[in-house]
Amino acid sequence: MISAQQVQEHMEVIASDGTHVGTVDHMDGSSRIKLTKGDSDDGKHHLIPLDWVDHVDAHVHLTKNAADVHSQWSTMN
C-alpha cells in the first residue's frame, strides 16, 4: 500500500498509459493528491485519490489511464 509520505511536492504524475496528467502540488490530507494548477490545461487544481496510485519512484504512477483520470478527478478553483 502506498503511504502519503511517499508522495512529494513537484513529482510528475503519470497515468497507466504513460501520459503525464499533472504535477504534485501537495497532499490534501492523507488520502488525496492535489495537483498544481499551473500544469493544468484549465488552470485549476485537481484532486486524485491516493488509492489510484500504483507505485511511487521518481514519479507517481497511477492505475488509471489518462482518459479515466481526467473524467474522474475532482476539480477545485
PDB file of N, CA, C and O in Angstrom:
ATOM      1  N   MET A   1       0.843  -1.191   0.000  1.00  0.00           N
ATOM      2  CA  MET A   1       0.000   0.000   0.000  1.00  0.00           C
ATOM      3  C   MET A   1       0.883   1.248   0.000  1.00  0.00           C
ATOM      4  O   MET A   1       1.929   1.288   0.648  1.00  0.00           O
ATOM      5  N   ILE A   2       0.447   2.244  -0.726  1.00  0.00           N
ATOM      6  CA  ILE A   2       1.177   3.500  -0.852  1.00  0.00           C
ATOM      7  C   ILE A   2       0.848   4.380   0.348  1.00  0.00           C
ATOM      8  O   ILE A   2      -0.312   4.477   0.749  1.00  0.00           O
ATOM      9  N   SER A   3       1.857   5.018   0.918  1.00  0.00           N
ATOM     10  CA  SER A   3       1.608   5.952   2.019  1.00  0.00           C
ATOM     11  C   SER A   3       1.738   7.385   1.501  1.00  0.00           C
ATOM     12  O   SER A   3       2.436   7.648   0.522  1.00  0.00           O
ATOM     13  N   ALA A   4       1.056   8.293   2.174  1.00  0.00           N
ATOM     14  CA  ALA A   4       1.074   9.704   1.785  1.00  0.00           C
ATOM     15  C   ALA A   4       2.494  10.269   1.834  1.00  0.00           C
ATOM     16  O   ALA A   4       2.815  11.187   1.080  1.00  0.00           O
ATOM     17  N   GLN A   5       3.345   9.734   2.709  1.00  0.00           N
ATOM     18  CA  GLN A   5       4.708  10.230   2.847  1.00  0.00           C
ATOM     19  C   GLN A   5       5.573   9.938   1.620  1.00  0.00           C
ATOM     20  O   GLN A   5       6.592  10.599   1.417  1.00  0.00           O
ATOM     21  N   GLN A   6       5.190   8.975   0.813  1.00  0.00           N
ATOM     22  CA  GLN A   6       5.955   8.650  -0.394  1.00  0.00           C
ATOM     23  C   GLN A   6       5.746   9.682  -1.497  1.00  0.00           C
ATOM     24  O   GLN A   6       6.589   9.825  -2.382  1.00  0.00           O
ATOM     25  N   VAL A   7       4.631  10.397  -1.446  1.00  0.00           N
ATOM     26  CA  VAL A   7       4.287  11.377  -2.480  1.00  0.00           C
ATOM     27  C   VAL A   7       4.857  12.729  -2.068  1.00  0.00           C
ATOM     28  O   VAL A   7       4.496  13.273  -1.024  1.00  0.00           O
ATOM     29  N   GLN A   8       5.750  13.268  -2.895  1.00  0.00           N
ATOM     30  CA  GLN A   8       6.425  14.526  -2.584  1.00  0.00           C
ATOM     31  C   GLN A   8       6.022  15.628  -3.560  1.00  0.00           C
ATOM     32  O   GLN A   8       5.639  15.355  -4.698  1.00  0.00           O
ATOM     33  N   GLU A   9       6.114  16.877  -3.099  1.00  0.00           N
ATOM     34  CA  GLU A   9       5.822  18.026  -3.951  1.00  0.00           C
ATOM     35  C   GLU A   9       6.683  17.986  -5.210  1.00  0.00           C
ATOM     36  O   GLU A   9       7.837  17.560  -5.174  1.00  0.00           O
ATOM     37  N   HIS A  10       6.115  18.428  -6.305  1.00  0.00           N
ATOM     38  CA  HIS A  10       6.773  18.574  -7.610  1.00  0.00           C
ATOM     39  C   HIS A  10       7.048  17.258  -8.333  1.00  0.00           C
ATOM     40  O   HIS A  10       7.709  17.266  -9.371  1.00  0.00           O
ATOM     41  N   MET A  11       6.555  16.111  -7.807  1.00  0.00           N
ATOM     42  CA  MET A  11       6.691  14.851  -8.537  1.00  0.00           C
ATOM     43  C   MET A  11       5.751  14.854  -9.734  1.00  0.00           C
ATOM     44  O   MET A  11       4.633  15.363  -9.652  1.00  0.00           O
ATOM     45  N   GLU A  12       6.202  14.293 -10.830  1.00  0.00           N
ATOM     46  CA  GLU A  12       5.352  14.128 -12.004  1.00  0.00           C
ATOM     47  C   GLU A  12       4.382  12.978 -11.743  1.00  0.00           C
ATOM     48  O   GLU A  12       4.752  11.954 -11.168  1.00  0.00           O
ATOM     49  N   VAL A  13       3.122  13.168 -12.179  1.00  0.00           N
ATOM     50  CA  VAL A  13       2.099  12.135 -12.042  1.00  0.00           C
ATOM     51  C   VAL A  13       1.824  11.569 -13.436  1.00  0.00           C
ATOM     52  O   VAL A  13       1.504  12.304 -14.370  1.00  0.00           O
ATOM     53  N   ILE A  14       1.959  10.238 -13.555  1.00  0.00           N
ATOM     54  CA  ILE A  14       1.858   9.577 -14.852  1.00  0.00           C
ATOM     55  C   ILE A  14       0.741   8.537 -14.815  1.00  0.00           C
ATOM     56  O   ILE A  14       0.690   7.696 -13.917  1.00  0.00           O
ATOM     57  N   ALA A  15      -0.151   8.606 -15.803  1.00  0.00           N
ATOM     58  CA  ALA A  15      -1.249   7.638 -15.914  1.00  0.00           C
ATOM     59  C   ALA A  15      -0.703   6.281 -16.356  1.00  0.00           C
ATOM     60  O   ALA A  15       0.448   6.176 -16.779  1.00  0.00           O
ATOM     61  N   SER A  16      -1.530   5.253 -16.256  1.00  0.00           N
ATOM     62  CA  SER A  16      -1.101   3.892 -16.598  1.00  0.00           C
ATOM     63  C   SER A  16      -0.724   3.739 -18.070  1.00  0.00           C
ATOM     64  O   SER A  16       0.007   2.817 -18.433  1.00  0.00           O
ATOM     65  N   ASP A  17      -1.223   4.645 -18.917  1.00  0.00           N
ATOM     66  CA  ASP A  17      -0.880   4.596 -20.342  1.00  0.00           C
ATOM     67  C   ASP A  17       0.377   5.412 -20.671  1.00  0.00           C
ATOM     68  O   ASP A  17       0.721   5.585 -21.840  1.00  0.00           O
ATOM     69  N   GLY A  18       1.062   5.914 -19.626  1.00  0.00           N
ATOM     70  CA  GLY A  18       2.296   6.664 -19.828  1.00  0.00           C
ATOM     71  C   GLY A  18       2.115   8.152 -20.037  1.00  0.00           C
ATOM     72  O   GLY A  18       3.094   8.867 -20.247  1.00  0.00           O
ATOM     73  N   THR A  19       0.880   8.634 -19.983  1.00  0.00           N
ATOM     74  CA  THR A  19       0.580  10.044 -20.217  1.00  0.00           C
ATOM     75  C   THR A  19       0.788  10.871 -18.952  1.00  0.00           C
ATOM     76  O   THR A  19       0.360  10.477 -17.867  1.00  0.00           O
ATOM     77  N   HIS A  20       1.445  12.013 -19.099  1.00  0.00           N
ATOM     78  CA  HIS A  20       1.604  12.957 -17.996  1.00  0.00           C
ATOM     79  C   HIS A  20       0.230  13.561 -17.693  1.00  0.00           C
ATOM     80  O   HIS A  20      -0.411  14.115 -18.586  1.00  0.00           O
ATOM     81  N   VAL A  21      -0.224  13.460 -16.440  1.00  0.00           N
ATOM     82  CA  VAL A  21      -1.525  14.023 -16.079  1.00  0.00           C
ATOM     83  C   VAL A  21      -1.418  15.164 -15.077  1.00  0.00           C
ATOM     84  O   VAL A  21      -2.424  15.794 -14.750  1.00  0.00           O
ATOM     85  N   GLY A  22      -0.215  15.437 -14.587  1.00  0.00           N
ATOM     86  CA  GLY A  22      -0.068  16.548 -13.664  1.00  0.00           C
ATOM     87  C   GLY A  22       1.216  16.480 -12.870  1.00  0.00           C
ATOM     88  O   GLY A  22       2.055  15.598 -13.053  1.00  0.00           O
ATOM     89  N   THR A  23       1.336  17.464 -11.969  1.00  0.00           N
ATOM     90  CA  THR A  23       2.469  17.564 -11.064  1.00  0.00           C
ATOM     91  C   THR A  23       1.926  17.748  -9.659  1.00  0.00           C
ATOM     92  O   THR A  23       0.985  18.514  -9.448  1.00  0.00           O
ATOM     93  N   VAL A  24       2.508  17.058  -8.706  1.00  0.00           N
ATOM     94  CA  VAL A  24       2.038  17.137  -7.325  1.00  0.00           C
ATOM     95  C   VAL A  24       2.269  18.537  -6.771  1.00  0.00           C
ATOM     96  O   VAL A  24       3.386  19.052  -6.803  1.00  0.00           O
ATOM     97  N   ASP A  25       1.201  19.147  -6.262  1.00  0.00           N
ATOM     98  CA  ASP A  25       1.304  20.396  -5.513  1.00  0.00           C
ATOM     99  C   ASP A  25       1.608  20.032  -4.062  1.00  0.00           C
ATOM    100  O   ASP A  25       2.598  20.489  -3.489  1.00  0.00           O
ATOM    101  N   HIS A  26       0.738  19.199  -3.474  1.00  0.00           N
ATOM    102  CA  HIS A  26       0.948  18.667  -2.128  1.00  0.00           C
ATOM    103  C   HIS A  26      -0.141  17.637  -1.825  1.00  0.00           C
ATOM    104  O   HIS A  26      -1.089  17.471  -2.593  1.00  0.00           O
ATOM    105  N   MET A  27       0.011  16.963  -0.712  1.00  0.00           N
ATOM    106  CA  MET A  27      -1.030  16.045  -0.245  1.00  0.00           C
ATOM    107  C   MET A  27      -2.134  16.880   0.404  1.00  0.00           C
ATOM    108  O   MET A  27      -1.857  17.796   1.179  1.00  0.00           O
ATOM    109  N   ASP A  28      -3.362  16.563   0.088  1.00  0.00           N
ATOM    110  CA  ASP A  28      -4.525  17.193   0.703  1.00  0.00           C
ATOM    111  C   ASP A  28      -5.046  16.201   1.734  1.00  0.00           C
ATOM    112  O   ASP A  28      -5.833  15.312   1.407  1.00  0.00           O
ATOM    113  N   GLY A  29      -4.604  16.357   2.984  1.00  0.00           N
ATOM    114  CA  GLY A  29      -4.903  15.359   3.996  1.00  0.00           C
ATOM    115  C   GLY A  29      -4.016  14.143   3.773  1.00  0.00           C
ATOM    116  O   GLY A  29      -2.889  14.261   3.292  1.00  0.00           O
ATOM    117  N   SER A  30      -4.533  12.979   4.127  1.00  0.00           N
ATOM    118  CA  SER A  30      -3.720  11.770   3.970  1.00  0.00           C
ATOM    119  C   SER A  30      -4.222  10.864   2.858  1.00  0.00           C
ATOM    120  O   SER A  30      -3.675   9.782   2.644  1.00  0.00           O
ATOM    121  N   SER A  31      -5.276  11.303   2.136  1.00  0.00           N
ATOM    122  CA  SER A  31      -5.849  10.392   1.145  1.00  0.00           C
ATOM    123  C   SER A  31      -6.018  10.983  -0.253  1.00  0.00           C
ATOM    124  O   SER A  31      -6.478  10.288  -1.159  1.00  0.00           O
ATOM    125  N   ARG A  32      -5.651  12.265  -0.447  1.00  0.00           N
ATOM    126  CA  ARG A  32      -5.811  12.866  -1.780  1.00  0.00           C
ATOM    127  C   ARG A  32      -4.565  13.647  -2.168  1.00  0.00           C
ATOM    128  O   ARG A  32      -3.932  14.303  -1.341  1.00  0.00           O
ATOM    129  N   ILE A  33      -4.233  13.556  -3.449  1.00  0.00           N
ATOM    130  CA  ILE A  33      -3.110  14.305  -4.012  1.00  0.00           C
ATOM    131  C   ILE A  33      -3.684  15.516  -4.741  1.00  0.00           C
ATOM    132  O   ILE A  33      -4.554  15.385  -5.602  1.00  0.00           O
ATOM    133  N   LYS A  34      -3.184  16.694  -4.384  1.00  0.00           N
ATOM    134  CA  LYS A  34      -3.591  17.927  -5.069  1.00  0.00           C
ATOM    135  C   LYS A  34      -2.552  18.219  -6.142  1.00  0.00           C
ATOM    136  O   LYS A  34      -1.356  18.291  -5.856  1.00  0.00           O
ATOM    137  N   LEU A  35      -3.011  18.387  -7.370  1.00  0.00           N
ATOM    138  CA  LEU A  35      -2.125  18.681  -8.495  1.00  0.00           C
ATOM    139  C   LEU A  35      -2.020  20.190  -8.703  1.00  0.00           C
ATOM    140  O   LEU A  35      -2.953  20.934  -8.400  1.00  0.00           O
ATOM    141  N   THR A  36      -0.889  20.629  -9.218  1.00  0.00           N
ATOM    142  CA  THR A  36      -0.687  22.059  -9.449  1.00  0.00           C
ATOM    143  C   THR A  36      -1.636  22.568 -10.525  1.00  0.00           C
ATOM    144  O   THR A  36      -1.942  21.862 -11.486  1.00  0.00           O
ATOM    145  N   LYS A  37      -2.099  23.807 -10.350  1.00  0.00           N
ATOM    146  CA  LYS A  37      -2.982  24.384 -11.363  1.00  0.00           C
ATOM    147  C   LYS A  37      -2.189  24.918 -12.548  1.00  0.00           C
ATOM    148  O   LYS A  37      -2.719  25.013 -13.655  1.00  0.00           O
ATOM    149  N   GLY A  38      -0.926  25.268 -12.329  1.00  0.00           N
ATOM    150  CA  GLY A  38      -0.093  25.772 -13.414  1.00  0.00           C
ATOM    151  C   GLY A  38       0.220  24.721 -14.465  1.00  0.00           C
ATOM    152  O   GLY A  38       0.598  25.056 -15.587  1.00  0.00           O
ATOM    153  N   ASP A  39       0.066  23.463 -14.113  1.00  0.00           N
ATOM    154  CA  ASP A  39       0.349  22.347 -15.018  1.00  0.00           C
ATOM    155  C   ASP A  39      -0.939  21.783 -15.606  1.00  0.00           C
ATOM    156  O   ASP A  39      -0.934  20.718 -16.223  1.00  0.00           O
ATOM    157  N   SER A  40      -2.048  22.506 -15.411  1.00  0.00           N
ATOM    158  CA  SER A  40      -3.357  22.023 -15.842  1.00  0.00           C
ATOM    159  C   SER A  40      -3.852  22.820 -17.043  1.00  0.00           C
ATOM    160  O   SER A  40      -3.668  24.035 -17.105  1.00  0.00           O
ATOM    161  N   ASP A  41      -4.476  22.138 -17.992  1.00  0.00           N
ATOM    162  CA  ASP A  41      -4.993  22.809 -19.191  1.00  0.00           C
ATOM    163  C   ASP A  41      -6.062  23.842 -18.862  1.00  0.00           C
ATOM    164  O   ASP A  41      -6.197  24.834 -19.577  1.00  0.00           O
ATOM    165  N   ASP A  42      -6.829  23.623 -17.783  1.00  0.00           N
ATOM    166  CA  ASP A  42      -7.903  24.555 -17.440  1.00  0.00           C
ATOM    167  C   ASP A  42      -7.512  25.543 -16.344  1.00  0.00           C
ATOM    168  O   ASP A  42      -8.340  26.346 -15.914  1.00  0.00           O
ATOM    169  N   GLY A  43      -6.262  25.493 -15.887  1.00  0.00           N
ATOM    170  CA  GLY A  43      -5.787  26.436 -14.889  1.00  0.00           C
ATOM    171  C   GLY A  43      -6.368  26.237 -13.497  1.00  0.00           C
ATOM    172  O   GLY A  43      -6.381  27.164 -12.687  1.00  0.00           O
ATOM    173  N   LYS A  44      -6.850  25.030 -13.218  1.00  0.00           N
ATOM    174  CA  LYS A  44      -7.449  24.739 -11.921  1.00  0.00           C
ATOM    175  C   LYS A  44      -6.704  23.601 -11.240  1.00  0.00           C
ATOM    176  O   LYS A  44      -6.039  22.791 -11.886  1.00  0.00           O
ATOM    177  N   HIS A  45      -6.833  23.562  -9.907  1.00  0.00           N
ATOM    178  CA  HIS A  45      -6.290  22.440  -9.151  1.00  0.00           C
ATOM    179  C   HIS A  45      -7.192  21.226  -9.351  1.00  0.00           C
ATOM    180  O   HIS A  45      -8.410  21.364  -9.472  1.00  0.00           O
ATOM    181  N   HIS A  46      -6.602  20.056  -9.385  1.00  0.00           N
ATOM    182  CA  HIS A  46      -7.356  18.807  -9.455  1.00  0.00           C
ATOM    183  C   HIS A  46      -6.884  17.904  -8.327  1.00  0.00           C
ATOM    184  O   HIS A  46      -5.722  17.947  -7.924  1.00  0.00           O
ATOM    185  N   LEU A  47      -7.795  17.092  -7.826  1.00  0.00           N
ATOM    186  CA  LEU A  47      -7.501  16.172  -6.738  1.00  0.00           C
ATOM    187  C   LEU A  47      -7.705  14.747  -7.213  1.00  0.00           C
ATOM    188  O   LEU A  47      -8.692  14.432  -7.878  1.00  0.00           O
ATOM    189  N   ILE A  48      -6.757  13.891  -6.861  1.00  0.00           N
ATOM    190  CA  ILE A  48      -6.893  12.471  -7.178  1.00  0.00           C
ATOM    191  C   ILE A  48      -6.685  11.665  -5.891  1.00  0.00           C
ATOM    192  O   ILE A  48      -5.849  12.020  -5.060  1.00  0.00           O
ATOM    193  N   PRO A  49      -7.442  10.592  -5.735  1.00  0.00           N
ATOM    194  CA  PRO A  49      -7.298   9.768  -4.534  1.00  0.00           C
ATOM    195  C   PRO A  49      -5.965   9.023  -4.512  1.00  0.00           C
ATOM    196  O   PRO A  49      -5.470   8.578  -5.548  1.00  0.00           O
ATOM    197  N   LEU A  50      -5.403   8.898  -3.335  1.00  0.00           N
ATOM    198  CA  LEU A  50      -4.180   8.123  -3.166  1.00  0.00           C
ATOM    199  C   LEU A  50      -4.398   6.672  -3.591  1.00  0.00           C
ATOM    200  O   LEU A  50      -3.449   5.985  -3.969  1.00  0.00           O
ATOM    201  N   ASP A  51      -5.648   6.206  -3.530  1.00  0.00           N
ATOM    202  CA  ASP A  51      -5.981   4.834  -3.943  1.00  0.00           C
ATOM    203  C   ASP A  51      -5.671   4.564  -5.416  1.00  0.00           C
ATOM    204  O   ASP A  51      -5.509   3.409  -5.808  1.00  0.00           O
ATOM    205  N   TRP A  52      -5.586   5.605  -6.229  1.00  0.00           N
ATOM    206  CA  TRP A  52      -5.288   5.427  -7.646  1.00  0.00           C
ATOM    207  C   TRP A  52      -3.808   5.186  -7.912  1.00  0.00           C
ATOM    208  O   TRP A  52      -3.437   4.838  -9.032  1.00  0.00           O
ATOM    209  N   VAL A  53      -2.956   5.362  -6.907  1.00  0.00           N
ATOM    210  CA  VAL A  53      -1.512   5.239  -7.103  1.00  0.00           C
ATOM    211  C   VAL A  53      -1.111   3.763  -7.109  1.00  0.00           C
ATOM    212  O   VAL A  53      -1.408   3.015  -6.177  1.00  0.00           O
ATOM    213  N   ASP A  54      -0.434   3.371  -8.178  1.00  0.00           N
ATOM    214  CA  ASP A  54       0.090   2.009  -8.294  1.00  0.00           C
ATOM    215  C   ASP A  54       1.417   1.894  -7.555  1.00  0.00           C
ATOM    216  O   ASP A  54       1.608   1.000  -6.732  1.00  0.00           O
ATOM    217  N   HIS A  55       2.337   2.822  -7.864  1.00  0.00           N
ATOM    218  CA  HIS A  55       3.629   2.853  -7.180  1.00  0.00           C
ATOM    219  C   HIS A  55       4.263   4.221  -7.324  1.00  0.00           C
ATOM    220  O   HIS A  55       3.869   5.031  -8.163  1.00  0.00           O
ATOM    221  N   VAL A  56       5.265   4.455  -6.473  1.00  0.00           N
ATOM    222  CA  VAL A  56       5.990   5.724  -6.486  1.00  0.00           C
ATOM    223  C   VAL A  56       7.476   5.416  -6.593  1.00  0.00           C
ATOM    224  O   VAL A  56       8.018   4.627  -5.819  1.00  0.00           O
ATOM    225  N   ASP A  57       8.130   6.055  -7.570  1.00  0.00           N
ATOM    226  CA  ASP A  57       9.583   6.022  -7.654  1.00  0.00           C
ATOM    227  C   ASP A  57      10.003   7.481  -7.785  1.00  0.00           C
ATOM    228  O   ASP A  57       9.749   8.260  -6.865  1.00  0.00           O
ATOM    229  N   ALA A  58      10.614   7.874  -8.851  1.00  0.00           N
ATOM    230  CA  ALA A  58      10.884   9.294  -9.080  1.00  0.00           C
ATOM    231  C   ALA A  58       9.603  10.012  -9.510  1.00  0.00           C
ATOM    232  O   ALA A  58       9.548  11.242  -9.514  1.00  0.00           O
ATOM    233  N   HIS A  59       8.575   9.238  -9.872  1.00  0.00           N
ATOM    234  CA  HIS A  59       7.288   9.751 -10.319  1.00  0.00           C
ATOM    235  C   HIS A  59       6.178   9.038  -9.553  1.00  0.00           C
ATOM    236  O   HIS A  59       6.405   8.022  -8.895  1.00  0.00           O
ATOM    237  N   VAL A  60       4.977   9.595  -9.655  1.00  0.00           N
ATOM    238  CA  VAL A  60       3.788   8.942  -9.103  1.00  0.00           C
ATOM    239  C   VAL A  60       3.101   8.241 -10.264  1.00  0.00           C
ATOM    240  O   VAL A  60       2.668   8.898 -11.211  1.00  0.00           O
ATOM    241  N   HIS A  61       2.993   6.922 -10.209  1.00  0.00           N
ATOM    242  CA  HIS A  61       2.407   6.125 -11.290  1.00  0.00           C
ATOM    243  C   HIS A  61       1.004   5.687 -10.875  1.00  0.00           C
ATOM    244  O   HIS A  61       0.817   5.116  -9.800  1.00  0.00           O
ATOM    245  N   LEU A  62       0.025   5.956 -11.730  1.00  0.00           N
ATOM    246  CA  LEU A  62      -1.366   5.655 -11.426  1.00  0.00           C
ATOM    247  C   LEU A  62      -1.819   4.342 -12.051  1.00  0.00           C
ATOM    248  O   LEU A  62      -1.201   3.837 -12.988  1.00  0.00           O
ATOM    249  N   THR A  63      -2.913   3.798 -11.515  1.00  0.00           N
ATOM    250  CA  THR A  63      -3.511   2.573 -12.047  1.00  0.00           C
ATOM    251  C   THR A  63      -4.511   2.870 -13.155  1.00  0.00           C
ATOM    252  O   THR A  63      -4.940   1.951 -13.853  1.00  0.00           O
ATOM    253  N   LYS A  64      -4.893   4.129 -13.333  1.00  0.00           N
ATOM    254  CA  LYS A  64      -5.893   4.519 -14.337  1.00  0.00           C
ATOM    255  C   LYS A  64      -5.227   5.178 -15.531  1.00  0.00           C
ATOM    256  O   LYS A  64      -4.173   5.802 -15.404  1.00  0.00           O
ATOM    257  N   ASN A  65      -5.855   5.034 -16.701  1.00  0.00           N
ATOM    258  CA  ASN A  65      -5.335   5.715 -17.884  1.00  0.00           C
ATOM    259  C   ASN A  65      -5.738   7.194 -17.840  1.00  0.00           C
ATOM    260  O   ASN A  65      -6.578   7.591 -17.032  1.00  0.00           O
ATOM    261  N   ALA A  66      -5.137   7.995 -18.706  1.00  0.00           N
ATOM    262  CA  ALA A  66      -5.340   9.446 -18.678  1.00  0.00           C
ATOM    263  C   ALA A  66      -6.806   9.839 -18.876  1.00  0.00           C
ATOM    264  O   ALA A  66      -7.289  10.762 -18.220  1.00  0.00           O
ATOM    265  N   ALA A  67      -7.510   9.157 -19.762  1.00  0.00           N
ATOM    266  CA  ALA A  67      -8.921   9.491 -20.004  1.00  0.00           C
ATOM    267  C   ALA A  67      -9.750   9.273 -18.741  1.00  0.00           C
ATOM    268  O   ALA A  67     -10.599  10.099 -18.408  1.00  0.00           O
ATOM    269  N   ASP A  68      -9.511   8.171 -18.039  1.00  0.00           N
ATOM    270  CA  ASP A  68     -10.239   7.906 -16.794  1.00  0.00           C
ATOM    271  C   ASP A  68      -9.873   8.920 -15.714  1.00  0.00           C
ATOM    272  O   ASP A  68     -10.745   9.396 -14.987  1.00  0.00           O
ATOM    273  N   VAL A  69      -8.599   9.249 -15.607  1.00  0.00           N
ATOM    274  CA  VAL A  69      -8.169  10.241 -14.611  1.00  0.00           C
ATOM    275  C   VAL A  69      -8.882  11.562 -14.859  1.00  0.00           C
ATOM    276  O   VAL A  69      -9.458  12.138 -13.936  1.00  0.00           O
ATOM    277  N   HIS A  70      -8.849  12.047 -16.094  1.00  0.00           N
ATOM    278  CA  HIS A  70      -9.466  13.332 -16.417  1.00  0.00           C
ATOM    279  C   HIS A  70     -10.974  13.336 -16.203  1.00  0.00           C
ATOM    280  O   HIS A  70     -11.543  14.369 -15.851  1.00  0.00           O
ATOM    281  N   SER A  71     -11.619  12.212 -16.408  1.00  0.00           N
ATOM    282  CA  SER A  71     -13.080  12.175 -16.250  1.00  0.00           C
ATOM    283  C   SER A  71     -13.505  11.951 -14.798  1.00  0.00           C
ATOM    284  O   SER A  71     -14.655  12.214 -14.445  1.00  0.00           O
ATOM    285  N   GLN A  72     -12.583  11.465 -13.946  1.00  0.00           N
ATOM    286  CA  GLN A  72     -12.955  11.106 -12.585  1.00  0.00           C
ATOM    287  C   GLN A  72     -12.318  11.962 -11.491  1.00  0.00           C
ATOM    288  O   GLN A  72     -12.729  11.868 -10.335  1.00  0.00           O
ATOM    289  N   TRP A  73     -11.337  12.786 -11.820  1.00  0.00           N
ATOM    290  CA  TRP A  73     -10.718  13.585 -10.768  1.00  0.00           C
ATOM    291  C   TRP A  73     -11.650  14.678 -10.291  1.00  0.00           C
ATOM    292  O   TRP A  73     -12.592  15.041 -10.995  1.00  0.00           O
ATOM    293  N   SER A  74     -11.401  15.208  -9.106  1.00  0.00           N
ATOM    294  CA  SER A  74     -12.169  16.333  -8.564  1.00  0.00           C
ATOM    295  C   SER A  74     -11.474  17.619  -8.967  1.00  0.00           C
ATOM    296  O   SER A  74     -10.248  17.655  -9.063  1.00  0.00           O
ATOM    297  N   THR A  75     -12.239  18.676  -9.205  1.00  0.00           N
ATOM    298  CA  THR A  75     -11.698  19.955  -9.619  1.00  0.00           C
ATOM    299  C   THR A  75     -11.962  21.012  -8.569  1.00  0.00           C
ATOM    300  O   THR A  75     -13.053  21.084  -8.003  1.00  0.00           O
ATOM    301  N   MET A  76     -10.944  21.840  -8.309  1.00  0.00           N
ATOM    302  CA  MET A  76     -11.053  22.983  -7.397  1.00  0.00           C
ATOM    303  C   MET A  76     -10.722  24.240  -8.186  1.00  0.00           C
ATOM    304  O   MET A  76     -10.048  24.173  -9.214  1.00  0.00           O
ATOM    305  N   ASN A  77     -11.186  25.371  -7.715  1.00  0.00           N
ATOM    306  CA  ASN A  77     -10.813  26.655  -8.351  1.00  0.00           C
ATOM    307  C   ASN A  77      -9.437  27.076  -7.964  1.00  0.00           C
ATOM    308  O   ASN A  77      -8.966  28.125  -8.404  1.00  0.00           O
TER     309      ASN A  77
END
